[in-house]
Amino acid sequence: MAKLKKIRIFSLAKLQSILFSYVGLLCGILYSFGGFIYDLATTGSLNLGTALAFFALIGMPLIFAS
């Protein structure tokens, strides 16, 4: 097995940014659809808060990747 002599900081940062953007996307999906199902189950209708929760699909990957 070859030994790694040094880690290039920008390649590591790029890898972590991509990895955490996917983690953020997964969290955004869980958060938005979880809120959607909860809203339908408790009130029977959707409101502005549900629409704002779907913006988590955009916001969470951006926050996690930065």
Secondary structure by P-SEA (a helix, b strand, c coil): ccccccccaaaaaaaaaaaaaaaaaaaaaaaaaaaaaaaaaacccccaaaaaaaaccccaaaaaac
